[in-house]
Amino acid sequence: MSGKKYVDSVKLIDRGVQYDVPEAMDLVVKSSKAKFDETVEIHIRLGVDSRHADQQVRGAIVLPNGTGKTTKVLVFAKDAKAEEAKAAGADFVGGMELVEKITKENWFGFDVVVATPDMMGIVGRLGKVLGPKGLMPSPKAGTVTPDVTKAVNEIKAGKVEYRLDKTNIIHCPIGKASFGADKLSENFSALVGAVVKAKPSAAKGQYIKSCVIASTMGPGIKVSTAKYN
């Protein structure tokens, strides 16, 4: 993105202001000036300590308006479940041969990994490779499940996973700039609502510390979260 476009975008935004949701979404759309359809991402800083097991925040939600991107799904399943996954529209389905492809060829042509519980024995071998990329299937995210049809359908419909990083921030896409402010607002509210519901009982004090949204190349816009605390 050229410097001038970024400077023009920054001029639209008052860094000292926490905007309400509709206004913030309007600004993020206006400040998205790249030649491609920028992804809008949310960054939520939580008042929890992710080093403690009882203060983890993690889950998944199907955004009402999807994410605007086509998600490639890999399913570890066998026999009838493998057929079910293929019928549901999974992009890659298999077992040990996919484990080997990932480990030997360093292949990552997928965005989400789903596994049936009986396959976790072999999928576990990929922990060191999938873990750091945030791709390891987990029951909490609904990606370790016997119901592969539901899992694949939800992911294809725009399911996103949210989880804390080491600095207690959740980073998550909430759609594309082309969605417009209304659809982005709906996705924003659905995601923040899910994060609020997932508040650990061990969390003390202010739960949502801050929230910023930004398009891929655009500046950060602070969003007021007073109503969520």
N, C-alpha and C positions, 0 to 999 in steps of 0.2 A: 504494500500500500504506500502511495507517495506521501511524503511528509505533509504536504499542503492539505490533503484530505483529512489526515489525522488531526491537524491543527484546527481545521474547520469543525470537525466533530467535537473536539474538546471545548470549543467556544460555546457549544449548545448546553454544556453541562456545568452546573455549579458544584464544585467538589465539596463545598461545606454543607450541602443540603442533602437530607435523606428524603427522597421522593416517595410519594405513595405509589402503589403498584401500577395503576393505569398510566400515570405520567412517566414512570420509569420505563415501562414497555414502549411507550410512544417515543421516548428519547433514544432507546436502544435501536429501534427501527430506523429513526432519522439519522443516527450516527453510524449506521452500517453502510459504508460507501464503497466497499470493495467491488470488484467486477464479478465476484462469485456470490452465491447465496450464503451469507455468513451464518454460522451456528451461534445461537445465543446460549451462554453458559451462566449458571448461577454458582456463586461461591458463598457458602453459609458457614460463619465461624460460630462454633458452639461452646458454651460454658461447661464443658465436661473434660475429663482427662482420659484420653483414649488408651493410656497405658494400663488403666484398670479394667479388668474383664467386665465388671458390673457397670461400666460407663460407656460401653461400646454402643454406637448407633449405626445400624445397618439394616437395609431392607430393599424392597423393590416396589415400584408402582407403575401401572400402565398410564401414561399421560393421556388426558382426554383427546388431545389433538395429535398424538404421536410425536415422533422426533424429527420427521422430515427426512430421515435417512434410511436407506435399505440396510438392514442388519443381517449379516451372514451368520447363520447358526450351525454349530457343529454339535452333533448328538452322539454320545457314547451309549450304544444300546445293541442288543442282539436279538435274533429271531423275530418273534412277533412285534416286539417293541421297536426294533429297527425298521420294520415295514411301516409301523404306525408313524414313526418320526418322518420317514420319507413322504408318506401320504400327507402329513401336516405341512410339508414344505421346507423341511430342514435342508440346508445346503450341502452338508456332509454328514454321513452316518457311518459308524463302524466301531471297531474295537481296537485290538492290539496293533493292527496295521496303521491306524491313525496315530497311536502313541509313538510308534517307530518313525513315522513321517515327521512328526513334530520334533522328536529328539535328534534324529539323524540329519534331517534336511533343514532344521530350524524353520519349519513352515508355520506361518501364522496367517493363513488366508481366511480368517474368521473373526467375528467380533464378540460372540458369546458362546460359552460352552455349557451344554446341558448333559446330565448323565443320569441313568437309572441307578438306584441304590446298589444293585448287584454288580455294577461296573466300577464302583469307586475303588475297588482293590487295585485295578490296573491304572485308573485315572490318578490315584494317589502318587504314582511314580512320576507324574508330571508336576507335582507340587512346586519343585524348585524353579521350573520354567514358567508355569502358568501363574503361580502365586504372585511374583513381583509385578506381573502385568495386570493383576486384578481379574484374571480369567478363570481362576479355580472355581468349579461349581460348588455351590453351598446350599444347604437346605433353607437357610434364612432368606436367601434371594430367590428361592423357588426353582433353583437350577439343578438340584438333586431331587428327582421326583420320579415315581412310576408313571405319572400322567404326562408323557412326553408330548401328546397332542396339545394339551392346554399350555404347556411351557412354550412350545414353538409358536403357537398362535399368539400368545401374549407378547412375546418378544417381537414378533413381526408387526404387531399392532402398535408398538411404541413403548415397550416396557423399559424402564431405566432402573439401574441399581444405584443406590446411594450408600456411601460408607465414609467414615472419617479417615482422613489421612493422618500422618504423624503429628501434624500441627493443629489437630482438632478442627479441620475445615472439610466440608463436603463440597466437592466439585461435580456438577452434573449438567448435562445439556437439557434445555427445556424447549428446543425447537429451532426453527430457522427464521432469519429476519423477515423472509417473505410471508411468514404466517400472519404478520400484522399484530398490532398491540392486543387486540381482544383475545385471540387464540393463545398468545404468549402469556397473557395474564391468567387465563384458565389453567394452563400447564404449570405456571409458577405457583398458583394457589394450591393445586393438587399436590405438588411436590413438597412445598413447605408444610402443608397440612399433615402429610405422611411423616415428615421429620419430627413435627411436634408430637404426633401420636406415639412415635418411637422413643420419646424422652425416657431415659433410664430413671428408675426410682431413686437411684443413688446420686443423681445430679442435683446439685445445690445452687441456689442463687439464680442469676439471669441465665436462661437456657440459650436463647439465640442472641449472641453478642453483636453480630453484624451480618449484613447481607449485601452482596454486590453482584450486579449482573453486567455482562459485557458480551459484545459480539466478537467474533474471531479476531478482527483487526481493530476493533473500536475501543474507546476508553471505558474504564469502569464507572458504573453508576450506582450510587448507594441507594438502597431501598429501605424504607422505614418498616420495621418489624414490630413496632409497639403493640399492635393488636394480637401478636402471636405469643407475647410473653406474659 
